[in-house]
């Protein structure tokens, strides 16, 4: 987000206020030369003026001169009680110059000085989130949401954290709030569709995504999610064009390939399904799902020895992959080996 410039309210002479406003105005317009000249002129006469110090530091930071900005921004926050944005801009400068630990301390100091500043809590949450400290980030972002629930991008970040913890209902609520702010965010729209589908609300998926598709969206996830919803509703013929379009838009995605193979299976095109699953197994040797799907396709073709070989290899290499154990149990039952089937289940 753009760096914000704020003013520390101080009882100062009117001419100085006008000069500071003039410098801020030049900075907002991107006139760095004029703003720098005015800030330096002010600081010659008032070297501890927090607004000029912060403005000078922000101007340097916006030009990518973080190292030069830090002394000005540090002096600004050391001059007394200043707005929360002063702490955020200093933390950005420190982070950009590689002083991550110091940046975190500055944000925490800012929060302690401004407990009701939603943007400071959000900035601290973003900083922690970017370092995978999700639990701490969530606490900060939730504080920000209580203070100012409509802050830009705040619902999006909360949704991302909730989905990491598989709190899908909370994630869905957050993403839907984000879409009220940014209704044309296709990436988040597809996430909402995924969560709706995960909850079995397939018609809502179609209601959300088909208008996007009809409007000309070429996002493969839009096509794939429409097709997946139709498959789960039992509408295989309707699903196939969407699944095939997703695959054609991005043939590198293994899940798109798997969906095409799944359609081949459903429509008894078993040889085509096996060919796809064999290719996926070679392309993604560390992913046990393509090999499991291949084994199930072998079963449908009556190639039980091949299926059993695949399944045993998967259970040995990926003992945490439940679908492989289920498939092994079914195969053992077909061999009338009930104890081995029970063990697998």
C-alpha positions in Angstrom: 0.0 0.0 0.0 1.1 3.6 -0.6 3.0 5.2 2.2 0.8 7.7 4.0 1.9 11.1 5.1 0.3 12.5 8.3 0.9 15.5 10.5 1.7 15.6 14.2 -0.6 18.4 15.4 1.5 21.0 17.1 0.9 24.7 18.1 3.4 26.3 15.7 3.6 29.6 13.8 1.2 29.7 10.8 3.9 30.4 8.2 5.6 27.1 9.2 2.3 25.2 9.0 1.9 26.5 5.5 5.4 25.5 4.5 4.9 22.0 5.8 1.6 21.8 4.0 3.3 22.9 0.8 6.0 20.2 1.2 3.4 17.5 1.9 1.4 18.7 -1.2 4.5 18.4 -3.4 5.3 15.0 -2.0 1.7 13.8 -2.7 2.1 14.9 -6.3 5.4 13.1 -6.7 7.4 16.3 -6.9 10.4 15.0 -4.9 12.7 17.8 -5.8 10.4 20.5 -4.5 9.3 18.6 -1.4 12.9 17.8 -0.5 14.0 21.5 -0.9 11.1 22.7 1.4 11.7 20.0 4.0 15.4 20.8 4.2 14.7 24.6 4.5 12.3 23.9 7.4 14.8 21.6 9.1 17.5 24.2 8.9 15.4 26.5 11.1 13.6 23.8 13.1 15.8 20.7 13.2 13.4 18.8 15.5 10.2 19.5 13.8 8.5 16.1 13.7 6.4 16.8 10.6 9.3 17.9 8.5 11.4 15.0 9.8 8.7 12.5 8.9 8.0 14.2 5.6 11.7 14.1 4.7 12.0 10.4 5.7 8.8 9.5 3.8 10.0 11.3 0.7 13.3 9.4 0.7 11.6 6.1 1.4 9.3 6.6 -1.6 12.4 7.0 -3.8 13.8 3.7 -2.5 16.4 5.4 -0.3 15.5 3.5 2.9 18.9 3.8 4.6 18.8 7.6 4.2 15.2 7.8 5.4 15.8 5.9 8.7 17.6 8.7 10.7 14.8 11.3 9.8 12.0 8.9 10.7 13.7 7.8 13.9 14.1 11.5 15.0 10.5 12.1 14.2 9.1 9.4 16.5 11.6 10.3 19.2 10.3 13.9 19.2 7.2 13.2 21.3 3.7 11.9 20.7 3.3 11.4 17.0 0.6 9.7 14.8 0.8 5.9 14.3 1.7 6.2 10.7 5.1 7.6 11.7 5.9 4.2 13.3 4.6 2.3 10.2 6.8 4.3 7.8 9.9 3.8 10.0 9.2 0.0 10.2 8.9 -0.1 6.4 12.3 1.7 6.0 13.9 -0.6 8.6 12.4 -3.7 6.9 13.6 -2.6 3.5 17.1 -2.0 4.8 17.2 -5.6 6.3 16.7 -4.6 9.9 13.8 -6.9 10.5 14.1 -7.3 14.2 14.3 -3.6 14.7 11.2 -3.0 12.5 9.2 -5.4 14.6 10.2 -3.5 17.8 9.1 -0.2 16.2 5.7 -1.6 15.3 5.2 -3.0 18.8 6.3 0.3 20.3 3.8 2.1 18.1 1.0 -0.2 19.1 1.8 0.4 22.8 1.6 4.1 22.2 -1.6 3.9 20.0 -3.7 1.0 21.2 -6.8 2.3 19.3 -5.0 2.7 15.9 -6.4 0.1 13.6 -3.8 0.7 10.9 -0.9 0.0 13.4 -2.5 -3.3 14.5 -2.9 -4.2 10.8 0.6 -3.3 10.0 1.9 -5.4 12.8 -0.4 -8.3 11.7 0.9 -8.0 8.1 4.5 -8.0 9.3 3.9 -11.2 11.4 1.9 -12.9 8.7 4.7 -12.4 6.1 7.0 -14.3 8.5 4.5 -17.2 9.0 3.8 -16.2 12.6 0.1 -16.8 11.9 -1.2 -17.0 15.5 0.4 -13.7 16.5 -0.7 -12.1 13.2 -4.3 -13.3 13.7 -4.4 -11.6 17.1 -3.2 -8.3 15.7 -5.5 -8.4 12.6 -8.5 -9.3 14.7 -7.8 -6.2 17.0 -7.6 -4.1 13.8 -10.9 -5.5 12.6 -12.6 -4.7 15.9 -11.4 -1.1 15.7 -12.0 -0.6 11.9 -13.6 -3.6 10.2 -13.6 -2.1 6.7 -9.8 -1.4 6.4 -8.7 -2.3 2.9 -7.4 -5.9 2.5 -7.9 -6.7 6.2 -10.7 -9.3 5.5 -8.5 -10.9 2.8 -5.6 -11.5 5.2 -7.9 -12.8 7.9 -9.4 -15.2 5.4 -6.0 -16.4 4.4 -5.1 -17.2 8.0 -8.4 -18.9 8.7 -8.1 -21.1 5.7 -4.6 -22.2 6.8 -6.1 -23.4 10.0 -9.0 -25.1 8.1 -11.6 -22.7 9.7 -13.5 -22.6 6.5 -16.7 -20.9 7.7 -14.7 -18.0 9.1 -12.6 -17.8 5.9 -15.7 -17.7 3.8 -17.1 -14.8 5.8 -13.9 -12.9 5.5 -13.5 -13.4 1.8 -17.1 -12.4 1.2 -16.5 -9.2 3.1 -13.4 -8.6 1.0 -15.5 -9.0 -2.2 -17.8 -6.2 -1.0 -14.8 -4.0 -1.0 -13.3 -5.4 -4.3 -16.1 -7.1 -6.2 -14.0 -7.7 -9.3 -11.3 -9.7 -7.5 -11.5 -12.9 -9.5 -8.8 -14.7 -7.4 -10.8 -14.3 -4.2 -14.1 -15.1 -6.0 -12.6 -18.5 -6.9 -11.6 -19.1 -3.3 -15.2 -18.3 -2.2 -16.4 -20.8 -4.8 -14.0 -23.4 -3.5 -15.2 -22.9 0.1 -18.9 -23.0 -1.0 -18.2 -26.2 -2.9 -16.4 -27.7 0.1 -19.6 -27.0 2.1 -21.7 -28.8 -0.5 -23.3 -25.5 -1.7 -22.8 -26.3 -5.4 -25.6 -24.3 -6.8 -24.2 -21.2 -5.1 -20.9 -21.9 -6.8 -22.6 -21.9 -10.2 -24.5 -18.7 -9.3 -21.3 -17.0 -8.4 -19.0 -18.2 -11.3 -21.2 -18.7 -14.3 -21.8 -14.9 -14.7 -18.0 -14.4 -14.6 -17.5 -17.1 -17.3 -20.3 -15.6 -19.4 -18.6 -12.2 -19.1 -15.5 -13.6 -20.8 -13.3 -14.7 -17.9 -10.4 -16.8 -19.0 -9.3 -17.8 -15.5 -8.9 -21.6 -15.6 -10.0 -21.9 -11.9 -13.4 -20.3 -12.8 -13.9 -23.0 -15.5 -12.6 -25.8 -13.3 -14.8 -24.9 -10.3 -17.9 -24.6 -12.4 -17.1 -28.1 -13.9 -16.4 -29.6 -10.5 -19.7 -28.3 -9.1 -21.6 -29.7 -12.0 -19.8 -33.1 -11.5 -20.8 -33.2 -7.9 -24.4 -32.4 -8.9 -24.3 -35.4 -11.2 -24.4 -33.3 -14.4 -21.4 -34.9 -16.1 -22.3 -33.9 -19.7 -22.8 -30.2 -18.6 -19.5 -30.3 -16.7 -17.3 -31.6 -19.5 -16.9 -28.4 -21.6 -15.8 -26.5 -18.5 -13.4 -29.1 -17.3 -11.9 -29.4 -20.8 -11.6 -25.6 -21.1 -9.8 -25.4 -17.8 -7.4 -28.0 -19.0 -6.8 -26.2 -22.3 -6.1 -22.9 -20.5 -3.5 -24.5 -18.2 -2.5 -28.1 -19.1 0.3 -27.9 -16.5 -2.0 -28.1 -13.5 -2.3 -31.7 -12.2 -5.7 -31.2 -10.7 -7.1 -30.2 -14.2 -5.5 -33.3 -15.7 -7.0 -35.4 -12.9 -10.5 -33.9 -13.5 -10.2 -34.7 -17.2 -9.2 -38.2 -16.4 -12.0 -38.5 -13.9 -14.5 -37.6 -16.7 -12.9 -40.2 -18.9 -13.5 -42.7 -16.0 -17.1 -41.6 -15.5 -17.8 -42.0 -19.2 -16.1 -45.4 -19.5 -13.2 -44.0 -21.5 -10.9 -46.1 -19.3 -7.9 -46.4 -21.6 -7.7 -42.6 -22.0 -8.0 -42.2 -18.2 -5.2 -44.6 -17.6 -3.0 -42.8 -20.1 -3.5 -39.5 -18.3 -3.0 -40.9 -14.8 0.2 -42.7 -15.9 1.5 -39.4 -17.2 0.5 -37.5 -14.0 2.2 -40.2 -11.9 5.5 -39.6 -13.8 5.2 -35.8 -13.6 4.4 -35.7 -9.8 6.2 -38.6 -8.2 6.0 -37.1 -4.8 2.2 -36.7 -4.9 0.4 -40.0 -4.0 -3.0 -39.0 -5.4 -2.2 -39.6 -9.2 -0.8 -43.0 -8.4 -3.9 -43.8 -6.3 -6.2 -42.7 -9.1 -4.2 -44.8 -11.6 -4.6 -47.9 -9.4 -8.4 -47.3 -9.3 -8.4 -47.0 -13.1 -6.5 -50.3 -13.3 -9.3 -51.9 -11.2 -11.9 -50.6 -13.5 -10.0 -52.2 -16.4 -9.7 -55.5 -14.6 -5.9 -55.1 -14.2 -6.0 -56.1 -10.5 -2.3 -57.2 -10.3 -1.2 -53.8 -11.6 -3.6 -52.1 -9.2 -2.3 -54.0 -6.2 1.3 -53.2 -7.1 0.6 -49.5 -7.4 -1.4 -49.4 -4.1 1.2 -51.3 -2.1 3.9 -48.9 -3.4 1.9 -45.9 -2.3 1.1 -47.2 1.2 4.8 -47.9 1.7 6.0 -44.5 0.4 3.1 -42.5 1.8 1.6 -44.3 4.8 -0.3 -41.1 5.8 -2.4 -41.2 2.5 -5.7 -42.5 3.6 -7.3 -43.1 0.1 -4.5 -45.6 -0.7 -5.4 -47.7 2.4 -9.1 -47.6 1.5 -8.3 -48.8 -2.1 -6.0 -51.6 -0.7 -8.8 -52.7 1.6 -11.2 -52.9 -1.3 -8.7 -54.9 -3.4 -8.1 -57.3 -0.5 -11.8 -57.9 -0.1 -12.1 -58.7 -3.8 -9.4 -61.4 -3.2 -11.4 -62.7 -0.2 -8.5 -61.7 2.1 -10.6 -60.2 4.8 -8.0 -60.0 7.6 -5.7 -58.0 5.3 -8.6 -55.9 4.2 -9.5 -55.2 7.9 -5.9 -54.2 8.6 -5.9 -51.8 5.6 -9.2 -50.2 6.7 
